[in-house]
Amino acid sequence: MTSSDYEVFDLGRVELQSGEELLEAKLAYKTYGTLNADASNVVVLPTFYTGTHIRNEGFFGPGRAIDPAHHFVVSINMFGNGVSSSPSNATALQAGPRFPAVTLSDNVRCQRLLLTERLGVTRIALVAGWSMAGCQAYQWASQYPDMVEAIVPFCASARVSPHNFVFLEGVKAALQADQDWAGGDYVHPPTRGLRAFARVYAGWAYSQTFYREGLYRRIGYATIEDLLCDWEDDHVRNWDANDLLAMLRTWQAADISATSAYRGDFAKALQSITARAVLIPCVQDLYFPPADNEIEARHMNRASFRPFDSPFGHCAPSPGNDPAFTRFLDQQIAEVLRPH
């Protein structure tokens, strides 16, 4: 990617939720479409784990529920993803393993500054997203309830579950077991660790049914080994190890109630959400099981719980994997964007 692919909002020195500071903080973003006269057509799409604004382009387009011909789409890169401020591009003082802990609350607070100060946006029609992007949708709705009209988080949750936390510990341990890891101060990328990370991750990304029925063939892999090797190559070619772990740390700390406003009262944080919400878990998702969203919906005033069953598991939303999920998602987004 070149700098022409996106724009950068300079935040300067940002005080983080932890009390640390992020120096020379930058948010990378891209907009699509035009803000209408009353600024009522804003759709915010945060990025997900191992995602950038480029991969978000699979969730909208001409004739889709989110269409730049009608909506002003703001796709914002999460801290740590290698495009916005991250261990791989930070100042020398905070490069690599010295990058400070950043929460979803920190991300959303900075995203709000981008929208209000740079783009002149004070009202959001929809915040939507897959996985960690969906977690940010919950964060937006609880942190700035007066600003968000609707959210559609899919394959996501309002806080990390204990089981999800443990899964992430496993992939982290696989990466750090590489002797080249060197505590994050590696001279050469820890490629063996990155390959191990990818192989462990692949076992969680799809469901048992996906592997048992050989559905990997539908997405271009002749064998399971072909899939695993492709995942390995993607992580080695495209991801910095410290960036992966910075985002993982953010993910493990995800909890909309972990703010001074809610002080750990999860039910109160959910009840504070005034936005219309459609919660879309995948029944066979091994990261974010439907039970978590069902519990959340009970505490939300305007939430609909709409699970979708797909053997592609957590990767059902990934563009090109499951066309039925894509159609379902567009139906739900179109409904929530319809004037009420």
Secondary structure, 3 states (H helix, E strand, C coil): CCHHHCEEEEEEEEECCCCCEEEEEEEEEEEECCCCCCCCCEEEEECCCCCCHHHHHHHCCCCCCCCCCCCEEEEECCCCCCCCCCCCCCCHHHCHHHCCCCCHHHHHHHHHHHHHHHCCCCCECEEEEECHHHHHHHHHHHHCCCCECEEEEECCCCECCHHHHHHHHHHHHHHHCCHHHHHHCCCCCCHHHHHHHHHHHHHHHCCHHHHHCCHHHHHCCCCHHHHHHHHHHHHHHHCCHHHHHHHHHHHHCCECCCCCCCCCCHHHHHHCCCCEEEEECECCCCCCCHHHHHHHHHHCCCEEECCECCCCHHHCCCCCCCHHHHHHHHHHHHHHHCCC
